[in-house]
Amino acid sequence: MTAAEMLKAQLEQRGIYDVELEYRFHAVRRWRFDLAIPRRGVGVEIEGGIFTQGRHVRGAGYKRDMQKYNEAARSGWRLLRFTPQDVKEGIAVRSVEDVLGVTG
């Protein structure tokens, strides 16, 4: 199970069912969020490989992510970013609940 799938399951356990995996938020650039709650304008990115020099922390990948995240903000999305460990520890689900105004 991926971290995004795990977070979706955690949210559903708390009664938040309008969650979509790999949600395409930009038609032209074909950008996707790892997880989104479109009705609420919340996108979630799970940033893997940050301690192993993965794509997200190398120059070109980091720059592409910045473009994606800035476009999401310009389009009105609230974007939350987590590590897989944040999902495992429950930090991500609590943060999403907080942004949604849901008490867990």
CNS distance restraints for C-alpha pairs under 8 A (distance, minus, plus):
assign (resid   1 and name CA) (resid   5 and name CA) 6.03 0.50 0.50
assign (resid   1 and name CA) (resid   6 and name CA) 6.43 0.50 0.50
assign (resid   2 and name CA) (resid   6 and name CA) 6.18 0.50 0.50
assign (resid   3 and name CA) (resid   7 and name CA) 6.13 0.50 0.50
assign (resid   3 and name CA) (resid  46 and name CA) 7.07 0.50 0.50
assign (resid   3 and name CA) (resid  84 and name CA) 5.38 0.50 0.50
assign (resid   3 and name CA) (resid  87 and name CA) 6.32 0.50 0.50
assign (resid   3 and name CA) (resid  88 and name CA) 7.63 0.50 0.50
assign (resid   4 and name CA) (resid   8 and name CA) 6.18 0.50 0.50
assign (resid   4 and name CA) (resid  21 and name CA) 7.13 0.50 0.50
assign (resid   4 and name CA) (resid  34 and name CA) 6.21 0.50 0.50
assign (resid   4 and name CA) (resid  35 and name CA) 6.26 0.50 0.50
assign (resid   4 and name CA) (resid  46 and name CA) 6.73 0.50 0.50
assign (resid   5 and name CA) (resid   9 and name CA) 6.23 0.50 0.50
assign (resid   5 and name CA) (resid  21 and name CA) 7.41 0.50 0.50
assign (resid   6 and name CA) (resid  10 and name CA) 6.21 0.50 0.50
assign (resid   6 and name CA) (resid  87 and name CA) 7.25 0.50 0.50
assign (resid   6 and name CA) (resid  88 and name CA) 7.92 0.50 0.50
assign (resid   7 and name CA) (resid  11 and name CA) 6.15 0.50 0.50
assign (resid   7 and name CA) (resid  87 and name CA) 6.08 0.50 0.50
assign (resid   7 and name CA) (resid  92 and name CA) 7.31 0.50 0.50
assign (resid   7 and name CA) (resid  93 and name CA) 6.44 0.50 0.50
assign (resid   8 and name CA) (resid  12 and name CA) 6.16 0.50 0.50
assign (resid   8 and name CA) (resid  19 and name CA) 6.53 0.50 0.50
assign (resid   8 and name CA) (resid  20 and name CA) 7.89 0.50 0.50
assign (resid   8 and name CA) (resid  21 and name CA) 7.78 0.50 0.50
assign (resid   8 and name CA) (resid  35 and name CA) 7.55 0.50 0.50
assign (resid   9 and name CA) (resid  13 and name CA) 6.15 0.50 0.50
assign (resid  10 and name CA) (resid  14 and name CA) 6.59 0.50 0.50
assign (resid  10 and name CA) (resid  93 and name CA) 6.61 0.50 0.50
assign (resid  11 and name CA) (resid  15 and name CA) 6.51 0.50 0.50
assign (resid  11 and name CA) (resid  16 and name CA) 5.18 0.50 0.50
assign (resid  11 and name CA) (resid  17 and name CA) 7.10 0.50 0.50
assign (resid  11 and name CA) (resid  19 and name CA) 7.99 0.50 0.50
assign (resid  11 and name CA) (resid  93 and name CA) 6.37 0.50 0.50
assign (resid  12 and name CA) (resid  16 and name CA) 4.79 0.50 0.50
assign (resid  12 and name CA) (resid  17 and name CA) 5.15 0.50 0.50
assign (resid  14 and name CA) (resid 104 and name CA) 7.03 0.50 0.50
assign (resid  18 and name CA) (resid  37 and name CA) 5.94 0.50 0.50
assign (resid  18 and name CA) (resid  38 and name CA) 7.84 0.50 0.50
assign (resid  18 and name CA) (resid  39 and name CA) 7.61 0.50 0.50
assign (resid  19 and name CA) (resid  35 and name CA) 6.85 0.50 0.50
assign (resid  19 and name CA) (resid  36 and name CA) 5.70 0.50 0.50
assign (resid  19 and name CA) (resid  37 and name CA) 4.83 0.50 0.50
assign (resid  19 and name CA) (resid  38 and name CA) 7.64 0.50 0.50
assign (resid  20 and name CA) (resid  35 and name CA) 5.56 0.50 0.50
assign (resid  20 and name CA) (resid  36 and name CA) 5.26 0.50 0.50
assign (resid  20 and name CA) (resid  37 and name CA) 6.33 0.50 0.50
assign (resid  20 and name CA) (resid  38 and name CA) 7.81 0.50 0.50
assign (resid  21 and name CA) (resid  33 and name CA) 7.45 0.50 0.50
assign (resid  21 and name CA) (resid  34 and name CA) 5.70 0.50 0.50
assign (resid  21 and name CA) (resid  35 and name CA) 4.38 0.50 0.50
assign (resid  21 and name CA) (resid  36 and name CA) 6.48 0.50 0.50
assign (resid  22 and name CA) (resid  32 and name CA) 5.56 0.50 0.50
assign (resid  22 and name CA) (resid  33 and name CA) 5.40 0.50 0.50
assign (resid  22 and name CA) (resid  34 and name CA) 4.68 0.50 0.50
assign (resid  22 and name CA) (resid  35 and name CA) 5.63 0.50 0.50
assign (resid  22 and name CA) (resid  36 and name CA) 7.58 0.50 0.50
assign (resid  23 and name CA) (resid  32 and name CA) 5.09 0.50 0.50
assign (resid  23 and name CA) (resid  33 and name CA) 5.23 0.50 0.50
assign (resid  23 and name CA) (resid  34 and name CA) 6.68 0.50 0.50
assign (resid  23 and name CA) (resid  35 and name CA) 6.18 0.50 0.50
assign (resid  23 and name CA) (resid  36 and name CA) 5.96 0.50 0.50
assign (resid  24 and name CA) (resid  30 and name CA) 6.35 0.50 0.50
assign (resid  24 and name CA) (resid  31 and name CA) 5.71 0.50 0.50
assign (resid  24 and name CA) (resid  32 and name CA) 4.11 0.50 0.50
assign (resid  24 and name CA) (resid  33 and name CA) 6.49 0.50 0.50
assign (resid  25 and name CA) (resid  30 and name CA) 7.45 0.50 0.50
assign (resid  25 and name CA) (resid  31 and name CA) 6.13 0.50 0.50
assign (resid  25 and name CA) (resid  32 and name CA) 5.69 0.50 0.50
assign (resid  25 and name CA) (resid  33 and name CA) 7.10 0.50 0.50
assign (resid  25 and name CA) (resid  72 and name CA) 7.72 0.50 0.50
assign (resid  26 and name CA) (resid  30 and name CA) 5.42 0.50 0.50
assign (resid  26 and name CA) (resid  31 and name CA) 5.35 0.50 0.50
assign (resid  26 and name CA) (resid  32 and name CA) 7.19 0.50 0.50
assign (resid  27 and name CA) (resid  31 and name CA) 7.38 0.50 0.50
assign (resid  31 and name CA) (resid  68 and name CA) 6.99 0.50 0.50
assign (resid  33 and name CA) (resid  43 and name CA) 5.89 0.50 0.50
assign (resid  33 and name CA) (resid  44 and name CA) 5.98 0.50 0.50
assign (resid  33 and name CA) (resid  45 and name CA) 5.88 0.50 0.50
assign (resid  34 and name CA) (resid  43 and name CA) 7.69 0.50 0.50
assign (resid  34 and name CA) (resid  44 and name CA) 5.96 0.50 0.50
assign (resid  34 and name CA) (resid  45 and name CA) 5.16 0.50 0.50
assign (resid  34 and name CA) (resid  46 and name CA) 6.54 0.50 0.50
assign (resid  35 and name CA) (resid  43 and name CA) 6.08 0.50 0.50
assign (resid  35 and name CA) (resid  44 and name CA) 5.08 0.50 0.50
assign (resid  35 and name CA) (resid  45 and name CA) 6.71 0.50 0.50
assign (resid  36 and name CA) (resid  41 and name CA) 7.66 0.50 0.50
assign (resid  36 and name CA) (resid  42 and name CA) 5.70 0.50 0.50
assign (resid  36 and name CA) (resid  43 and name CA) 4.33 0.50 0.50
assign (resid  36 and name CA) (resid  44 and name CA) 5.83 0.50 0.50
assign (resid  37 and name CA) (resid  41 and name CA) 6.14 0.50 0.50
assign (resid  37 and name CA) (resid  42 and name CA) 5.20 0.50 0.50
assign (resid  37 and name CA) (resid  43 and name CA) 6.41 0.50 0.50
assign (resid  38 and name CA) (resid  42 and name CA) 6.21 0.50 0.50
assign (resid  38 and name CA) (resid  43 and name CA) 7.49 0.50 0.50
assign (resid  40 and name CA) (resid 100 and name CA) 7.59 0.50 0.50
assign (resid  41 and name CA) (resid  76 and name CA) 7.04 0.50 0.50
assign (resid  41 and name CA) (resid  77 and name CA) 4.95 0.50 0.50
assign (resid  41 and name CA) (resid  78 and name CA) 6.12 0.50 0.50
assign (resid  42 and name CA) (resid  77 and name CA) 5.72 0.50 0.50
assign (resid  42 and name CA) (resid  78 and name CA) 4.85 0.50 0.50
assign (resid  42 and name CA) (resid  79 and name CA) 5.90 0.50 0.50
assign (resid  42 and name CA) (resid  80 and name CA) 7.56 0.50 0.50
assign (resid  43 and name CA) (resid  77 and name CA) 6.55 0.50 0.50
assign (resid  43 and name CA) (resid  78 and name CA) 6.11 0.50 0.50
assign (resid  43 and name CA) (resid  79 and name CA) 4.73 0.50 0.50
assign (resid  43 and name CA) (resid  80 and name CA) 6.27 0.50 0.50
assign (resid  44 and name CA) (resid  79 and name CA) 5.68 0.50 0.50
assign (resid  44 and name CA) (resid  80 and name CA) 4.82 0.50 0.50
assign (resid  44 and name CA) (resid  81 and name CA) 5.77 0.50 0.50
assign (resid  44 and name CA) (resid  82 and name CA) 7.67 0.50 0.50
assign (resid  45 and name CA) (resid  79 and name CA) 7.47 0.50 0.50
assign (resid  45 and name CA) (resid  80 and name CA) 6.34 0.50 0.50
assign (resid  45 and name CA) (resid  81 and name CA) 4.81 0.50 0.50
assign (resid  45 and name CA) (resid  82 and name CA) 6.34 0.50 0.50
assign (resid  46 and name CA) (resid  81 and name CA) 5.89 0.50 0.50
assign (resid  46 and name CA) (resid  82 and name CA) 4.92 0.50 0.50
assign (resid  46 and name CA) (resid  83 and name CA) 5.33 0.50 0.50
assign (resid  46 and name CA) (resid  84 and name CA) 6.23 0.50 0.50
assign (resid  47 and name CA) (resid  56 and name CA) 6.85 0.50 0.50
assign (resid  47 and name CA) (resid  81 and name CA) 6.79 0.50 0.50
assign (resid  47 and name CA) (resid  82 and name CA) 5.90 0.50 0.50
assign (resid  47 and name CA) (resid  83 and name CA) 5.02 0.50 0.50
assign (resid  47 and name CA) (resid  84 and name CA) 7.06 0.50 0.50
assign (resid  48 and name CA) (resid  54 and name CA) 7.05 0.50 0.50
assign (resid  48 and name CA) (resid  56 and name CA) 7.38 0.50 0.50
assign (resid  48 and name CA) (resid  83 and name CA) 6.04 0.50 0.50
assign (resid  48 and name CA) (resid  84 and name CA) 6.49 0.50 0.50
assign (resid  49 and name CA) (resid  53 and name CA) 6.03 0.50 0.50
assign (resid  49 and name CA) (resid  54 and name CA) 4.20 0.50 0.50
assign (resid  49 and name CA) (resid  55 and name CA) 7.07 0.50 0.50
assign (resid  49 and name CA) (resid  56 and name CA) 7.04 0.50 0.50
assign (resid  49 and name CA) (resid  57 and name CA) 7.76 0.50 0.50
assign (resid  50 and name CA) (resid  54 and name CA) 5.76 0.50 0.50
assign (resid  50 and name CA) (resid  56 and name CA) 6.72 0.50 0.50
assign (resid  50 and name CA) (resid  57 and name CA) 5.99 0.50 0.50
assign (resid  53 and name CA) (resid  57 and name CA) 5.99 0.50 0.50
assign (resid  53 and name CA) (resid  58 and name CA) 6.50 0.50 0.50
assign (resid  54 and name CA) (resid  58 and name CA) 6.69 0.50 0.50
assign (resid  55 and name CA) (resid  60 and name CA) 7.94 0.50 0.50
assign (resid  55 and name CA) (resid  61 and name CA) 5.18 0.50 0.50
assign (resid  55 and name CA) (resid  62 and name CA) 7.22 0.50 0.50
assign (resid  56 and name CA) (resid  61 and name CA) 5.13 0.50 0.50
assign (resid  56 and name CA) (resid  62 and name CA) 5.08 0.50 0.50
assign (resid  56 and name CA) (resid  65 and name CA) 7.12 0.50 0.50
assign (resid  57 and name CA) (resid  61 and name CA) 6.62 0.50 0.50
assign (resid  57 and name CA) (resid  62 and name CA) 5.39 0.50 0.50
assign (resid  58 and name CA) (resid  62 and name CA) 5.75 0.50 0.50
assign (resid  59 and name CA) (resid  63 and name CA) 6.14 0.50 0.50
assign (resid  60 and name CA) (resid  64 and name CA) 6.28 0.50 0.50
assign (resid  61 and name CA) (resid  65 and name CA) 6.15 0.50 0.50
assign (resid  62 and name CA) (resid  66 and name CA) 6.23 0.50 0.50
assign (resid  63 and name CA) (resid  67 and name CA) 6.40 0.50 0.50
assign (resid  64 and name CA) (resid  68 and name CA) 6.26 0.50 0.50
assign (resid  65 and name CA) (resid  69 and name CA) 6.02 0.50 0.50
assign (resid  66 and name CA) (resid  70 and name CA) 5.95 0.50 0.50
assign (resid  67 and name CA) (resid  71 and name CA) 6.16 0.50 0.50
assign (resid  68 and name CA) (resid  72 and name CA) 6.23 0.50 0.50
assign (resid  69 and name CA) (resid  73 and name CA) 6.28 0.50 0.50
assign (resid  69 and name CA) (resid  79 and name CA) 7.44 0.50 0.50
assign (resid  70 and name CA) (resid  74 and name CA) 6.17 0.50 0.50
assign (resid  71 and name CA) (resid  75 and name CA) 6.10 0.50 0.50
assign (resid  72 and name CA) (resid  76 and name CA) 6.48 0.50 0.50
assign (resid  72 and name CA) (resid  77 and name CA) 5.31 0.50 0.50
assign (resid  72 and name CA) (resid  78 and name CA) 7.68 0.50 0.50
assign (resid  72 and name CA) (resid  79 and name CA) 7.49 0.50 0.50
assign (resid  73 and name CA) (resid  77 and name CA) 5.12 0.50 0.50
assign (resid  73 and name CA) (resid  78 and name CA) 6.54 0.50 0.50
assign (resid  73 and name CA) (resid  79 and name CA) 7.40 0.50 0.50
assign (resid  80 and name CA) (resid  96 and name CA) 7.75 0.50 0.50
assign (resid  82 and name CA) (resid  86 and name CA) 5.83 0.50 0.50
assign (resid  82 and name CA) (resid  87 and name CA) 7.17 0.50 0.50
assign (resid  82 and name CA) (resid  92 and name CA) 6.47 0.50 0.50
assign (resid  83 and name CA) (resid  87 and name CA) 6.79 0.50 0.50
assign (resid  84 and name CA) (resid  88 and name CA) 6.42 0.50 0.50
assign (resid  85 and name CA) (resid  89 and name CA) 6.07 0.50 0.50
assign (resid  86 and name CA) (resid  90 and name CA) 6.22 0.50 0.50
assign (resid  86 and name CA) (resid  91 and name CA) 5.02 0.50 0.50
assign (resid  86 and name CA) (resid  92 and name CA) 5.51 0.50 0.50
assign (resid  87 and name CA) (resid  91 and name CA) 6.02 0.50 0.50
assign (resid  87 and name CA) (resid  92 and name CA) 5.02 0.50 0.50
assign (resid  87 and name CA) (resid  93 and name CA) 6.84 0.50 0.50
assign (resid  90 and name CA) (resid  94 and name CA) 6.33 0.50 0.50
assign (resid  91 and name CA) (resid  95 and name CA) 6.20 0.50 0.50
assign (resid  92 and name CA) (resid  96 and name CA) 6.19 0.50 0.50
assign (resid  93 and name CA) (resid  97 and name CA) 6.16 0.50 0.50
assign (resid  94 and name CA) (resid  98 and name CA) 6.14 0.50 0.50
assign (resid  94 and name CA) (resid 104 and name CA) 7.20 0.50 0.50
assign (resid  95 and name CA) (resid  99 and name CA) 6.27 0.50 0.50
assign (resid  96 and name CA) (resid 100 and name CA) 6.17 0.50 0.50
assign (resid  97 and name CA) (resid 101 and name CA) 6.00 0.50 0.50
assign (resid  97 and name CA) (resid 102 and name CA) 4.88 0.50 0.50
assign (resid  97 and name CA) (resid 103 and name CA) 6.58 0.50 0.50
assign (resid  97 and name CA) (resid 104 and name CA) 6.91 0.50 0.50
assign (resid  98 and name CA) (resid 102 and name CA) 5.95 0.50 0.50
assign (resid  98 and name CA) (resid 103 and name CA) 7.13 0.50 0.50
